[in-house]
């Protein structure tokens, strides 16, 4: 019997499944690079977007504020059901559904239930047309003529008249976004976890971050060696292996020189920093180990999970660990361990919180 059990155990171990998958998980993030305001009040915001598959990009968002005409009312279409209920002709004019107190429409005498036949000489037939006329034909502070119908109980129908309406001004922001791809090093990302982008001097001047070429960290894979060494998105690489660098291509050249590590001096929103990053890491590998009933293990550079005899004989353990984006030079990680000896012990550790649970019903929690 003992030999049979040993044979079954050895067979189980030999049939363990080990898998390797190539490909970095698709991740993207953005950070502010700078914002400038033109003389006319136009705001231009520049952001860098990291994408570990498609590559980094510079996002340029132009926001312009301008005054648009504002009447202070809402209208609805006069379809056949509305027309029949009110004794009107379908699709002739628009029905006033609400009027805001104190606005140009209220001051001019427009009220809920009235029908607008024309606006600034344009005959109305629907809500979209009404909005187009307001946006295209009217101007703040310039009077226009409105033809309307007013329900008259004494006349038993509708009375037509005209009034003058002066639109007010409402300030609105209009934004347009442009995306420019940045040159970067795939090899550097694969071997260090660092997505380094090249920002030409002309572009750097435009966004207001200098007048020279820049080697800019667009993103860092959580859990990688570059991440653990404190490199973060927004850092500018000044020197690599003792040499001044100004582009991702220059850093890649030093990487290919074969020293086995990169000594980086950077500066950024978190201040000056130096880091030594080994270059033999395989960030694109995902490991999976499954031994039926006994052990299950999954791991990537940013997350790992291990279970042993979990929930089968009510004895075993679970261990989970993960790294996620950090706003400081220190890694942000979370780990938990569950042990199941007829009860439960579990703890979690993160930069913000610590939690310990004993036997399901006793929990200790603390925040930093």
C-alpha positions as CSV (number, residue, x, y, z in Angstrom):
1,X,0.0,0.0,0.0
2,X,2.9,2.4,0.9
3,X,4.5,1.7,-2.5
4,X,1.2,2.4,-4.3
5,X,0.8,5.7,-2.5
6,X,4.4,6.7,-3.3
7,X,3.9,5.7,-7.0
8,X,0.7,7.8,-7.2
9,X,2.5,10.8,-5.6
10,X,5.4,10.5,-8.1
11,X,3.1,10.2,-11.0
12,X,1.2,13.3,-9.9
13,X,4.4,15.3,-9.6
14,X,5.6,14.2,-13.0
15,X,2.3,15.2,-14.6
16,X,2.6,18.7,-13.3
17,X,1.8,21.3,-15.9
18,X,4.4,24.1,-16.5
19,X,3.5,26.7,-19.1
20,X,5.3,29.7,-20.5
21,X,3.5,32.5,-22.4
22,X,5.2,35.3,-24.3
23,X,3.7,38.8,-24.3
24,X,3.5,41.7,-21.9
25,X,0.1,42.4,-20.5
26,X,-1.4,45.4,-22.3
27,X,-1.2,48.4,-19.9
28,X,-1.5,52.2,-20.4
29,X,-1.2,55.2,-18.2
30,X,-0.8,58.9,-18.6
31,X,0.9,61.8,-16.7
32,X,0.9,65.5,-17.1
33,X,4.0,67.0,-18.8
34,X,3.0,70.6,-18.8
35,X,0.3,73.2,-19.5
36,X,0.7,76.6,-21.2
37,X,-1.9,79.4,-21.6
38,X,-1.8,81.6,-24.8
39,X,-2.5,85.3,-24.8
40,X,-6.0,84.7,-26.0
41,X,-6.8,82.4,-23.0
42,X,-6.4,79.2,-24.9
43,X,-5.1,76.4,-22.7
44,X,-2.8,73.8,-24.2
45,X,-2.2,70.7,-22.0
46,X,0.4,68.1,-22.8
47,X,0.4,64.6,-21.4
48,X,2.4,61.5,-22.1
49,X,0.6,58.2,-22.5
50,X,2.4,55.0,-21.9
51,X,1.4,51.9,-23.8
52,X,3.5,48.8,-23.4
53,X,2.3,47.3,-26.7
54,X,1.5,50.1,-29.1
55,X,4.2,52.5,-27.7
56,X,4.1,55.9,-25.9
57,X,2.5,59.0,-27.3
58,X,2.3,62.7,-26.6
59,X,-1.3,63.9,-26.1
60,X,-1.9,67.5,-26.9
61,X,-5.2,68.9,-25.7
62,X,-6.2,72.4,-26.8
63,X,-9.0,74.0,-24.8
64,X,-10.5,77.3,-26.0
65,X,-13.1,79.2,-24.1
66,X,-15.7,81.3,-26.0
67,X,-19.0,82.9,-25.5
68,X,-22.1,81.3,-27.1
69,X,-25.7,82.6,-27.2
70,X,-27.9,81.4,-24.4
71,X,-31.7,81.8,-24.4
72,X,-32.6,79.9,-21.2
73,X,-35.3,77.6,-22.6
74,X,-35.9,74.0,-23.8
75,X,-38.2,72.9,-26.5
76,X,-39.7,69.7,-27.8
77,X,-40.9,68.6,-31.2
78,X,-44.5,68.8,-32.3
79,X,-45.1,65.3,-33.5
80,X,-48.5,64.0,-34.5
81,X,-49.6,63.0,-30.9
82,X,-48.6,66.5,-29.5
83,X,-50.3,68.2,-32.5
84,X,-53.5,66.3,-32.1
85,X,-53.7,66.9,-28.4
86,X,-53.1,70.7,-28.7
87,X,-54.9,71.4,-31.9
88,X,-51.7,72.2,-33.9
89,X,-50.2,71.3,-37.2
90,X,-47.6,68.6,-36.9
91,X,-44.0,69.5,-37.4
92,X,-44.8,73.3,-37.6
93,X,-42.7,75.0,-35.0
94,X,-41.4,73.7,-31.7
95,X,-43.2,73.6,-28.3
96,X,-41.6,75.4,-25.3
97,X,-41.2,72.8,-22.6
98,X,-39.3,74.8,-19.9
99,X,-38.1,78.3,-19.3
100,X,-35.4,79.3,-16.7
101,X,-36.3,82.3,-14.5
102,X,-34.2,85.4,-15.1
103,X,-32.9,84.4,-18.5
104,X,-33.4,86.1,-21.9
105,X,-36.3,83.9,-22.8
106,X,-38.1,84.6,-19.5
107,X,-37.4,88.4,-19.8
108,X,-38.8,88.5,-23.4
109,X,-42.0,86.8,-22.2
110,X,-41.7,83.3,-23.5
111,X,-43.6,80.7,-21.4
112,X,-44.1,77.0,-21.2
113,X,-46.7,75.8,-23.7
114,X,-46.1,78.4,-26.3
115,X,-45.0,77.5,-29.8
116,X,-42.0,79.0,-31.6
117,X,-42.7,79.2,-35.3
118,X,-39.5,80.9,-36.4
119,X,-36.3,82.2,-34.9
120,X,-34.3,85.0,-36.5
121,X,-36.3,84.5,-39.7
122,X,-35.7,80.7,-39.9
123,X,-39.0,78.7,-40.0
124,X,-38.7,75.9,-37.4
125,X,-39.8,72.3,-37.7
126,X,-37.8,70.3,-35.1
127,X,-35.6,70.4,-32.1
128,X,-32.3,69.8,-33.9
129,X,-33.0,72.6,-36.3
130,X,-33.8,75.0,-33.4
131,X,-30.4,74.1,-31.8
132,X,-28.6,74.7,-35.1
133,X,-30.2,78.1,-35.5
134,X,-29.2,79.1,-31.9
135,X,-25.6,77.9,-32.4
136,X,-25.1,79.2,-36.0
137,X,-27.3,82.3,-36.5
138,X,-27.6,84.0,-33.2
139,X,-24.9,86.0,-31.3
140,X,-24.7,87.1,-27.7
141,X,-26.1,90.6,-27.2
142,X,-27.6,90.8,-30.7
143,X,-31.4,91.0,-30.8
144,X,-33.4,88.7,-33.0
145,X,-37.1,88.3,-33.8
146,X,-39.2,85.3,-32.6
147,X,-42.6,84.4,-34.2
148,X,-44.7,82.5,-31.7
149,X,-48.2,81.0,-31.1
150,X,-49.9,81.7,-27.8
151,X,-52.9,79.6,-26.6
152,X,-56.0,81.9,-26.2
153,X,-58.9,80.6,-24.2
154,X,-61.1,83.6,-25.2
155,X,-60.4,83.0,-28.9
156,X,-60.6,79.2,-28.5
157,X,-57.4,78.7,-30.4
158,X,-53.9,80.1,-31.0
159,X,-52.8,83.7,-31.5
160,X,-49.8,84.6,-33.5
161,X,-47.4,87.4,-32.6
162,X,-43.7,88.4,-32.7
163,X,-41.3,89.6,-30.0
164,X,-37.7,90.6,-29.8
165,X,-35.3,88.4,-28.0
166,X,-31.7,89.3,-27.0
167,X,-29.5,86.2,-26.3
168,X,-27.2,86.3,-23.3
169,X,-23.7,85.0,-23.3
170,X,-22.6,81.7,-21.8
171,X,-19.0,80.7,-21.5
172,X,-18.1,77.2,-22.8
173,X,-14.9,75.3,-23.3
174,X,-14.2,73.6,-26.6
175,X,-11.5,71.0,-26.7
176,X,-9.5,69.3,-29.5
177,X,-7.0,66.5,-28.9
178,X,-4.0,65.5,-31.0
179,X,-1.9,62.4,-30.6
180,X,1.8,62.1,-31.6
181,X,3.7,58.8,-31.4
182,X,7.1,59.0,-29.7
183,X,10.1,56.9,-30.6
184,X,11.0,54.3,-28.0
185,X,13.0,51.2,-27.3
186,X,11.2,47.8,-27.2
187,X,14.4,46.0,-26.2
188,X,14.8,48.3,-23.2
189,X,11.2,47.6,-22.1
190,X,11.6,43.8,-22.6
191,X,14.9,43.6,-20.6
192,X,14.3,46.2,-17.8
193,X,10.6,47.1,-17.6
194,X,11.3,50.7,-18.6
195,X,9.4,52.3,-21.4
196,X,11.8,55.1,-22.4
197,X,10.6,57.6,-25.1
198,X,12.6,60.1,-27.1
199,X,11.3,63.7,-27.1
200,X,12.9,65.9,-29.7
201,X,14.1,69.4,-28.7
202,X,11.5,71.1,-30.9
203,X,8.7,69.2,-29.2
204,X,10.3,69.7,-25.7
205,X,10.3,73.5,-26.4
206,X,6.7,73.4,-27.5
207,X,5.5,71.7,-24.4
208,X,7.6,73.9,-22.2
209,X,10.0,71.3,-20.6
210,X,13.3,72.5,-22.2
211,X,15.1,73.2,-25.4
212,X,17.1,70.0,-25.8
213,X,16.4,66.4,-26.7
214,X,15.0,64.3,-23.8
215,X,15.1,60.7,-22.8
216,X,11.8,60.5,-20.9
217,X,10.4,57.7,-18.9
218,X,6.8,57.2,-20.3
219,X,6.0,54.2,-18.1
220,X,7.4,51.5,-15.9
221,X,6.0,47.9,-15.6
222,X,4.9,47.3,-12.0
223,X,7.1,44.7,-10.3
224,X,10.0,45.0,-12.8
225,X,13.6,45.7,-11.7
226,X,13.3,49.3,-13.0
227,X,10.2,49.7,-10.9
228,X,11.8,48.2,-7.8
229,X,14.8,50.5,-8.2
230,X,12.5,53.5,-7.9
231,X,12.2,54.7,-11.6
232,X,8.9,56.2,-12.3
233,X,6.9,57.8,-15.2
234,X,7.9,61.4,-15.7
235,X,11.6,60.8,-14.9
236,X,14.1,62.2,-17.4
237,X,17.2,60.1,-17.9
238,X,20.3,62.4,-17.7
239,X,23.2,59.8,-17.7
240,X,23.5,56.1,-18.4
241,X,26.6,54.1,-17.4
242,X,28.4,57.4,-16.9
243,X,27.6,58.9,-20.3
244,X,25.2,61.8,-21.0
245,X,22.1,60.6,-22.9
246,X,19.3,62.4,-24.6
247,X,17.2,59.7,-26.4
248,X,16.0,56.2,-26.0
249,X,18.2,55.1,-28.8
250,X,21.3,56.1,-26.9
251,X,20.3,54.2,-23.8
252,X,19.5,51.1,-26.0
253,X,23.0,51.4,-27.5
254,X,24.5,51.2,-24.1
255,X,22.2,48.3,-23.2
256,X,23.4,46.4,-26.2
257,X,27.0,47.0,-25.3
258,X,26.6,44.1,-22.9
259,X,27.5,45.3,-19.5
260,X,24.6,43.4,-17.9
261,X,23.3,46.5,-16.1
262,X,22.3,50.1,-16.5
263,X,23.4,52.7,-14.1
264,X,20.9,55.5,-14.5
265,X,20.8,59.1,-13.2
266,X,17.4,60.7,-13.5
267,X,15.5,63.7,-12.5
268,X,11.8,64.2,-12.3
269,X,8.7,65.2,-10.3
270,X,10.0,63.0,-7.4
271,X,13.4,64.7,-7.5
272,X,16.9,63.4,-8.5
273,X,17.5,59.7,-8.3
274,X,20.1,57.1,-9.2
275,X,19.3,53.5,-10.0
276,X,21.2,50.4,-11.1
277,X,19.0,48.0,-13.2
278,X,20.1,44.6,-14.3
279,X,19.2,43.9,-17.9
280,X,18.7,40.1,-17.9
281,X,15.1,40.1,-16.7
282,X,12.4,38.3,-18.8
283,X,9.3,40.5,-18.3
284,X,7.4,38.7,-21.1
285,X,7.3,35.3,-19.4
286,X,4.3,34.0,-17.5
287,X,4.8,30.9,-15.5
288,X,2.0,28.5,-14.5
289,X,2.6,25.3,-12.4
290,X,-0.3,23.0,-11.6
291,X,0.0,19.7,-9.7
292,X,-3.5,18.2,-9.4
293,X,-4.9,18.6,-5.9
294,X,-1.5,19.5,-4.3
295,X,-0.1,22.8,-5.7
296,X,-1.2,25.6,-8.0
297,X,1.1,28.5,-8.9
298,X,0.7,31.4,-11.3
299,X,3.2,34.3,-11.6
300,X,4.0,37.3,-13.7
301,X,6.4,40.1,-13.0
302,X,3.7,42.1,-11.3
303,X,1.7,39.3,-9.6
304,X,2.0,35.8,-8.1
305,X,-0.4,33.4,-6.5
306,X,0.4,30.1,-4.9
307,X,-2.1,27.6,-3.3
308,X,-1.3,24.3,-1.5
309,X,-4.1,21.8,-0.7
310,X,-6.5,24.7,-0.7
311,X,-10.0,24.0,0.5
312,X,-9.6,20.2,-0.2
313,X,-8.8,18.8,3.2
314,X,-9.4,22.0,5.1
315,X,-5.7,22.3,5.5
316,X,-3.3,24.3,3.3
317,X,-2.4,27.8,2.4
318,X,-2.9,30.6,-0.2
319,X,-0.3,33.2,-0.8
320,X,-0.9,36.2,-3.2
321,X,1.4,39.1,-4.0
322,X,0.9,41.9,-6.4
323,X,2.7,45.2,-7.4
324,X,0.8,48.2,-8.6
325,X,1.6,51.8,-9.7
326,X,3.4,53.8,-7.1
327,X,3.4,57.6,-6.6
328,X,6.7,57.4,-4.7
329,X,10.2,55.9,-5.3
330,X,9.2,53.0,-3.0
331,X,7.4,50.0,-4.6
332,X,3.6,49.7,-3.8
333,X,2.9,46.1,-3.1
334,X,0.2,44.0,-1.5
335,X,0.5,40.5,-0.1
336,X,-1.8,38.2,1.7
337,X,-1.4,34.7,3.3
338,X,-4.2,32.4,4.3
339,X,-3.6,29.3,6.4
340,X,-6.4,26.8,6.9
341,X,-6.0,24.5,9.9
342,X,-9.7,24.2,10.8
343,X,-9.8,27.9,10.9
344,X,-8.2,30.8,9.2
345,X,-5.2,33.1,9.5
346,X,-4.8,35.9,6.9
347,X,-2.8,39.0,6.7
348,X,-2.4,41.8,4.0
349,X,0.3,44.4,3.7
350,X,0.2,47.5,1.5
351,X,1.7,51.0,1.7
352,X,-1.6,52.3,3.1
353,X,-3.0,49.5,5.2
354,X,-2.3,46.4,7.3
355,X,-4.9,43.8,8.0
356,X,-4.8,40.6,10.0
357,X,-7.6,38.1,10.4
358,X,-7.8,35.2,12.9
359,X,-10.3,32.4,12.7
360,X,-12.6,34.4,10.4
361,X,-14.2,36.5,13.2
362,X,-11.3,38.5,14.7
363,X,-9.8,41.2,12.4
364,X,-7.1,43.7,13.2
365,X,-6.7,46.6,10.8
366,X,-4.4,49.6,10.8
367,X,-3.7,52.5,8.4
368,X,-0.4,54.3,7.9
